[in-house]
């Protein structure tokens, strides 16, 4: 394996890890939120989004996954 092929392989691993982390983060964000009816307000749409304690963890995972994806893409552009 040449040095360039090894570097491209590492970039592909970073890209796969970023995609997986982004997917897990977005799923955590999706399943940690829910809609509840707002009580005591005169709005037509009395809905409030309630987030559980895992919402922030999901956001952090999604941001880290996006950073890994952009980092691997920039490394591949530097190689070529």
N, CA, C and O atoms as CSV, one atom per row, in Angstrom:
chain,resi,resn,atom,element,x,y,z
A,1,UNK,N,N,0.846,-1.180,0.000
A,1,UNK,CA,C,0.000,0.000,0.000
A,1,UNK,C,C,0.890,1.241,0.000
A,1,UNK,O,O,1.773,1.393,0.844
A,2,UNK,N,N,0.642,2.103,-0.945
A,2,UNK,CA,C,1.446,3.321,-0.988
A,2,UNK,C,C,0.933,4.307,0.046
A,2,UNK,O,O,-0.116,4.117,0.662
A,3,UNK,N,N,1.697,5.347,0.211
A,3,UNK,CA,C,1.354,6.352,1.222
A,3,UNK,C,C,0.057,7.073,0.875
A,3,UNK,O,O,-0.743,7.376,1.761
A,4,UNK,N,N,-0.155,7.349,-0.420
A,4,UNK,CA,C,-1.377,8.038,-0.846
A,4,UNK,C,C,-2.594,7.142,-0.643
A,4,UNK,O,O,-3.642,7.604,-0.194
A,5,UNK,N,N,-2.452,5.855,-0.974
A,5,UNK,CA,C,-3.585,4.938,-0.788
A,5,UNK,C,C,-3.933,4.784,0.684
A,5,UNK,O,O,-5.109,4.709,1.040
A,6,UNK,N,N,-2.930,4.739,1.531
A,6,UNK,CA,C,-3.186,4.630,2.965
A,6,UNK,C,C,-3.893,5.882,3.484
A,6,UNK,O,O,-4.806,5.788,4.304
A,7,UNK,N,N,-3.475,7.037,3.011
A,7,UNK,CA,C,-4.109,8.287,3.431
A,7,UNK,C,C,-5.554,8.359,2.947
A,7,UNK,O,O,-6.431,8.816,3.679
A,8,UNK,N,N,-5.803,7.914,1.726
A,8,UNK,CA,C,-7.180,7.898,1.217
A,8,UNK,C,C,-8.038,6.903,1.990
A,8,UNK,O,O,-9.221,7.149,2.225
A,9,UNK,N,N,-7.444,5.787,2.382
A,9,UNK,CA,C,-8.178,4.818,3.191
A,9,UNK,C,C,-8.550,5.416,4.553
A,9,UNK,O,O,-9.657,5.203,5.046
A,10,UNK,N,N,-7.638,6.151,5.146
A,10,UNK,CA,C,-7.919,6.813,6.421
A,10,UNK,C,C,-9.012,7.865,6.243
A,10,UNK,O,O,-9.872,8.021,7.110
A,11,UNK,N,N,-8.981,8.586,5.121
A,11,UNK,CA,C,-10.041,9.568,4.848
A,11,UNK,C,C,-11.392,8.882,4.693
A,11,UNK,O,O,-12.410,9.406,5.145
A,12,UNK,N,N,-11.408,7.706,4.050
A,12,UNK,CA,C,-12.667,6.966,3.920
A,12,UNK,C,C,-13.169,6.483,5.274
A,12,UNK,O,O,-14.374,6.481,5.525
A,13,UNK,N,N,-12.262,6.077,6.138
A,13,UNK,CA,C,-12.672,5.671,7.485
A,13,UNK,C,C,-13.230,6.856,8.273
A,13,UNK,O,O,-14.213,6.714,9.001
A,14,UNK,N,N,-12.598,8.029,8.124
A,14,UNK,CA,C,-13.114,9.236,8.777
A,14,UNK,C,C,-14.504,9.593,8.255
A,14,UNK,O,O,-15.382,9.993,9.020
A,15,UNK,N,N,-14.690,9.445,6.957
A,15,UNK,CA,C,-15.980,9.753,6.359
A,15,UNK,C,C,-17.057,8.796,6.865
A,15,UNK,O,O,-18.173,9.219,7.167
A,16,UNK,N,N,-16.725,7.510,6.958
A,16,UNK,CA,C,-17.696,6.538,7.459
A,16,UNK,C,C,-18.023,6.802,8.926
A,16,UNK,O,O,-19.181,6.715,9.333
A,17,UNK,N,N,-17.002,7.122,9.715
A,17,UNK,CA,C,-17.246,7.424,11.128
A,17,UNK,C,C,-18.092,8.681,11.276
A,17,UNK,O,O,-18.971,8.744,12.135
A,18,UNK,N,N,-17.829,9.683,10.438
A,18,UNK,CA,C,-18.619,10.910,10.484
A,18,UNK,C,C,-20.065,10.680,10.101
A,18,UNK,O,O,-20.970,11.223,10.734
A,19,UNK,N,N,-20.290,9.881,9.072
A,19,UNK,CA,C,-21.666,9.584,8.659
A,19,UNK,C,C,-22.423,8.838,9.743
A,19,UNK,O,O,-23.580,9.145,10.027
A,20,UNK,N,N,-21.762,7.855,10.347
A,20,UNK,CA,C,-22.405,7.074,11.401
A,20,UNK,C,C,-22.707,7.945,12.623
A,20,UNK,O,O,-23.786,7.849,13.207
A,21,UNK,N,N,-21.758,8.786,13.002
A,21,UNK,CA,C,-21.956,9.657,14.166
A,21,UNK,C,C,-23.058,10.671,13.907
A,21,UNK,O,O,-23.873,10.945,14.787
A,22,UNK,N,N,-23.085,11.227,12.707
A,22,UNK,CA,C,-24.140,12.179,12.343
A,22,UNK,C,C,-25.505,11.507,12.369
A,22,UNK,O,O,-26.470,12.087,12.867
A,23,UNK,N,N,-25.598,10.303,11.844
A,23,UNK,CA,C,-26.868,9.581,11.830
A,23,UNK,C,C,-27.345,9.278,13.249
A,23,UNK,O,O,-28.516,9.486,13.568
A,24,UNK,N,N,-26.450,8.792,14.096
A,24,UNK,CA,C,-26.829,8.486,15.478
A,24,UNK,C,C,-27.256,9.763,16.209
A,24,UNK,O,O,-28.237,9.752,16.953
A,25,UNK,N,N,-26.523,10.861,16.000
A,25,UNK,CA,C,-26.877,12.125,16.643
A,25,UNK,C,C,-28.236,12.628,16.223
A,25,UNK,O,O,-29.020,13.077,17.060
A,26,UNK,N,N,-28.528,12.559,14.929
A,26,UNK,CA,C,-29.827,13.029,14.458
A,26,UNK,C,C,-30.965,12.134,14.951
A,26,UNK,O,O,-32.059,12.622,15.234
A,27,UNK,N,N,-30.713,10.828,15.055
A,27,UNK,CA,C,-31.740,9.939,15.592
A,27,UNK,C,C,-32.000,10.216,17.072
A,27,UNK,O,O,-33.144,10.165,17.523
A,28,UNK,N,N,-30.947,10.507,17.821
A,28,UNK,CA,C,-31.129,10.843,19.234
A,28,UNK,C,C,-31.926,12.136,19.373
A,28,UNK,O,O,-32.807,12.235,20.226
A,29,UNK,N,N,-31.617,13.128,18.534
A,29,UNK,CA,C,-32.366,14.385,18.568
A,29,UNK,C,C,-33.827,14.149,18.197
A,29,UNK,O,O,-34.730,14.718,18.810
A,30,UNK,N,N,-34.050,13.311,17.196
A,30,UNK,CA,C,-35.416,13.045,16.750
A,30,UNK,C,C,-36.241,12.361,17.832
A,30,UNK,O,O,-37.391,12.732,18.066
A,31,UNK,N,N,-35.660,11.368,18.489
A,31,UNK,CA,C,-36.427,10.605,19.460
A,31,UNK,C,C,-36.421,11.211,20.857
A,31,UNK,O,O,-37.120,10.720,21.744
A,32,UNK,N,N,-35.649,12.263,21.066
A,32,UNK,CA,C,-35.653,12.886,22.392
A,32,UNK,C,C,-36.563,14.110,22.449
A,32,UNK,O,O,-36.632,14.775,23.483
A,33,UNK,N,N,-37.248,14.412,21.379
A,33,UNK,CA,C,-38.185,15.536,21.379
A,33,UNK,C,C,-39.607,15.012,21.198
A,33,UNK,O,O,-39.826,13.963,20.592
A,34,UNK,N,N,-40.557,15.754,21.730
A,34,UNK,CA,C,-41.965,15.399,21.566
A,34,UNK,C,C,-42.809,16.674,21.631
A,34,UNK,O,O,-42.391,17.690,22.187
A,35,UNK,N,N,-43.983,16.596,21.059
A,35,UNK,CA,C,-44.917,17.727,21.064
A,35,UNK,C,C,-45.939,17.539,22.175
A,35,UNK,O,O,-46.492,16.452,22.342
A,36,UNK,N,N,-46.185,18.593,22.928
A,36,UNK,CA,C,-47.193,18.573,23.989
A,36,UNK,C,C,-48.086,19.792,23.809
A,36,UNK,O,O,-47.648,20.831,23.316
A,37,UNK,N,N,-49.319,19.653,24.205
A,37,UNK,CA,C,-50.241,20.775,24.154
A,37,UNK,C,C,-49.920,21.788,25.242
A,37,UNK,O,O,-49.704,21.429,26.399
A,38,UNK,N,N,-49.891,23.045,24.859
A,38,UNK,CA,C,-49.601,24.109,25.831
A,38,UNK,C,C,-50.865,24.424,26.611
A,38,UNK,O,O,-51.937,24.603,26.034
A,39,UNK,N,N,-50.731,24.487,27.898
A,39,UNK,CA,C,-51.895,24.799,28.730
A,39,UNK,C,C,-51.825,26.251,29.176
A,39,UNK,O,O,-50.753,26.767,29.491
A,40,UNK,N,N,-52.969,26.895,29.198
A,40,UNK,CA,C,-53.046,28.250,29.707
A,40,UNK,C,C,-52.685,29.327,28.707
A,40,UNK,O,O,-52.460,30.470,29.104
A,41,UNK,N,N,-52.622,29.006,27.429
A,41,UNK,CA,C,-52.321,30.025,26.420
A,41,UNK,C,C,-53.493,30.132,25.463
A,41,UNK,O,O,-54.232,29.169,25.259
A,42,UNK,N,N,-53.657,31.308,24.879
A,42,UNK,CA,C,-54.791,31.557,23.994
A,42,UNK,C,C,-54.416,31.421,22.525
A,42,UNK,O,O,-55.121,31.951,21.667
A,43,UNK,N,N,-53.341,30.734,22.214
A,43,UNK,CA,C,-52.929,30.567,20.814
A,43,UNK,C,C,-53.802,29.515,20.140
A,43,UNK,O,O,-54.353,28.625,20.788
A,44,UNK,N,N,-53.910,29.644,18.823
A,44,UNK,CA,C,-54.630,28.631,18.059
A,44,UNK,C,C,-53.863,27.311,18.055
A,44,UNK,O,O,-54.447,26.232,18.151
A,45,UNK,N,N,-52.559,27.424,17.944
A,45,UNK,CA,C,-51.718,26.233,17.924
A,45,UNK,C,C,-51.000,26.147,19.257
A,45,UNK,O,O,-49.896,26.669,19.409
A,46,UNK,N,N,-51.610,25.505,20.200
A,46,UNK,CA,C,-51.031,25.417,21.527
A,46,UNK,C,C,-50.113,24.227,21.676
A,46,UNK,O,O,-50.357,23.364,22.519
A,47,UNK,N,N,-49.058,24.160,20.876
A,47,UNK,CA,C,-48.122,23.049,20.946
A,47,UNK,C,C,-46.756,23.535,21.415
A,47,UNK,O,O,-46.277,24.587,20.989
A,48,UNK,N,N,-46.146,22.770,22.283
A,48,UNK,CA,C,-44.825,23.101,22.810
A,48,UNK,C,C,-43.923,21.900,22.580
A,48,UNK,O,O,-44.323,20.761,22.820
A,49,UNK,N,N,-42.706,22.154,22.115
A,49,UNK,CA,C,-41.730,21.076,21.923
A,49,UNK,C,C,-41.010,20.848,23.247
A,49,UNK,O,O,-40.404,21.762,23.805
A,50,UNK,N,N,-41.085,19.631,23.733
A,50,UNK,CA,C,-40.389,19.257,24.961
A,50,UNK,C,C,-39.207,18.374,24.585
A,50,UNK,O,O,-39.354,17.422,23.819
A,51,UNK,N,N,-38.047,18.690,25.121
A,51,UNK,CA,C,-36.839,17.911,24.835
A,51,UNK,C,C,-36.382,17.218,26.109
A,51,UNK,O,O,-36.457,17.783,27.200
A,52,UNK,N,N,-35.913,16.001,25.958
A,52,UNK,CA,C,-35.414,15.274,27.127
A,52,UNK,C,C,-33.958,15.651,27.386
A,52,UNK,O,O,-33.393,16.498,26.693
A,53,UNK,N,N,-33.362,15.016,28.386
A,53,UNK,CA,C,-31.991,15.362,28.750
A,53,UNK,C,C,-30.977,14.874,27.729
A,53,UNK,O,O,-29.817,15.283,27.785
A,54,UNK,N,N,-31.378,14.007,26.793
A,54,UNK,CA,C,-30.448,13.497,25.787
A,54,UNK,C,C,-30.398,14.368,24.532
A,54,UNK,O,O,-29.646,14.073,23.603
A,55,UNK,N,N,-31.184,15.427,24.499
A,55,UNK,CA,C,-31.231,16.285,23.317
A,55,UNK,C,C,-29.866,16.926,23.056
A,55,UNK,O,O,-29.404,16.963,21.915
A,56,UNK,N,N,-29.231,17.423,24.095
A,56,UNK,CA,C,-27.928,18.082,23.937
A,56,UNK,C,C,-26.868,17.084,23.484
A,56,UNK,O,O,-25.996,17.426,22.685
A,57,UNK,N,N,-26.935,15.856,23.987
A,57,UNK,CA,C,-25.997,14.817,23.558
A,57,UNK,C,C,-26.163,14.524,22.078
A,57,UNK,O,O,-25.177,14.359,21.360
A,58,UNK,N,N,-27.400,14.458,21.619
A,58,UNK,CA,C,-27.658,14.227,20.197
A,58,UNK,C,C,-27.142,15.355,19.333
A,58,UNK,O,O,-26.589,15.120,18.258
A,59,UNK,N,N,-27.321,16.588,19.800
A,59,UNK,CA,C,-26.802,17.725,19.038
A,59,UNK,C,C,-25.278,17.703,18.953
A,59,UNK,O,O,-24.706,17.995,17.903
A,60,UNK,N,N,-24.629,17.357,20.054
A,60,UNK,CA,C,-23.169,17.292,20.059
A,60,UNK,C,C,-22.682,16.190,19.116
A,60,UNK,O,O,-21.714,16.384,18.380
A,61,UNK,N,N,-23.355,15.031,19.139
A,61,UNK,CA,C,-22.978,13.943,18.235
A,61,UNK,C,C,-23.174,14.347,16.769
A,61,UNK,O,O,-22.339,14.036,15.920
A,62,UNK,N,N,-24.265,15.032,16.481
A,62,UNK,CA,C,-24.517,15.455,15.107
A,62,UNK,C,C,-23.472,16.469,14.640
A,62,UNK,O,O,-23.013,16.410,13.499
A,63,UNK,N,N,-23.101,17.387,15.514
A,63,UNK,CA,C,-22.083,18.384,15.147
A,63,UNK,C,C,-20.728,17.718,14.948
A,63,UNK,O,O,-20.009,18.050,14.005
A,64,UNK,N,N,-20.369,16.779,15.826
A,64,UNK,CA,C,-19.095,16.074,15.662
A,64,UNK,C,C,-19.075,15.242,14.393
A,64,UNK,O,O,-18.047,15.167,13.721
A,65,UNK,N,N,-20.203,14.613,14.053
A,65,UNK,CA,C,-20.282,13.853,12.808
A,65,UNK,C,C,-20.120,14.733,11.591
A,65,UNK,O,O,-19.436,14.357,10.639
A,66,UNK,N,N,-20.741,15.908,11.608
A,66,UNK,CA,C,-20.594,16.834,10.485
A,66,UNK,C,C,-19.161,17.338,10.379
A,66,UNK,O,O,-18.640,17.507,9.277
A,67,UNK,N,N,-18.521,17.578,11.525
A,67,UNK,CA,C,-17.113,17.999,11.499
A,67,UNK,C,C,-16.208,16.910,10.941
A,67,UNK,O,O,-15.281,17.203,10.186
A,68,UNK,N,N,-16.465,15.661,11.302
A,68,UNK,CA,C,-15.676,14.553,10.753
A,68,UNK,C,C,-15.856,14.438,9.249
A,68,UNK,O,O,-14.895,14.187,8.521
A,69,UNK,N,N,-17.078,14.621,8.785
A,69,UNK,CA,C,-17.330,14.552,7.335
A,69,UNK,C,C,-16.602,15.664,6.586
A,69,UNK,O,O,-15.983,15.415,5.552
A,70,UNK,N,N,-16.675,16.877,7.100
A,70,UNK,CA,C,-16.000,17.979,6.410
A,70,UNK,C,C,-14.490,17.847,6.506
A,70,UNK,O,O,-13.775,18.226,5.579
A,71,UNK,N,N,-14.000,17.314,7.616
A,71,UNK,CA,C,-12.560,17.121,7.759
A,71,UNK,C,C,-12.050,16.084,6.773
A,71,UNK,O,O,-10.999,16.282,6.163
A,72,UNK,N,N,-12.770,14.988,6.604
A,72,UNK,CA,C,-12.323,13.960,5.660
A,72,UNK,C,C,-12.400,14.471,4.224
A,72,UNK,O,O,-11.543,14.149,3.400
A,73,UNK,N,N,-13.421,15.261,3.925
A,73,UNK,CA,C,-13.527,15.816,2.567
A,73,UNK,C,C,-12.397,16.799,2.292
A,73,UNK,O,O,-11.851,16.819,1.189
A,74,UNK,N,N,-12.045,17.605,3.269
A,74,UNK,CA,C,-10.951,18.560,3.046
A,74,UNK,C,C,-9.607,17.846,2.941
A,74,UNK,O,O,-8.740,18.273,2.179
A,75,UNK,N,N,-9.424,16.758,3.700
A,75,UNK,CA,C,-8.185,15.989,3.571
A,75,UNK,C,C,-8.064,15.363,2.186
A,75,UNK,O,O,-6.977,15.332,1.610
A,76,UNK,N,N,-9.184,14.860,1.647
A,76,UNK,CA,C,-9.134,14.280,0.300
A,76,UNK,C,C,-8.818,15.350,-0.744
A,76,UNK,O,O,-8.098,15.079,-1.705
A,77,UNK,N,N,-9.344,16.557,-0.567
A,77,UNK,CA,C,-9.022,17.632,-1.510
A,77,UNK,C,C,-7.560,18.032,-1.414
A,77,UNK,O,O,-6.947,18.378,-2.423
A,78,UNK,N,N,-6.992,17.990,-0.212
A,78,UNK,CA,C,-5.570,18.326,-0.055
A,78,UNK,C,C,-4.707,17.265,-0.744
A,78,UNK,O,O,-3.686,17.599,-1.345
A,79,UNK,N,N,-5.103,15.999,-0.662
A,79,UNK,CA,C,-4.305,14.931,-1.256
A,79,UNK,C,C,-4.283,15.053,-2.772
A,79,UNK,O,O,-3.238,14.893,-3.402
A,80,UNK,N,N,-5.435,15.337,-3.348
A,80,UNK,CA,C,-5.475,15.487,-4.801
A,80,UNK,C,C,-5.051,16.875,-5.153
A,80,UNK,O,O,-5.009,17.228,-6.332
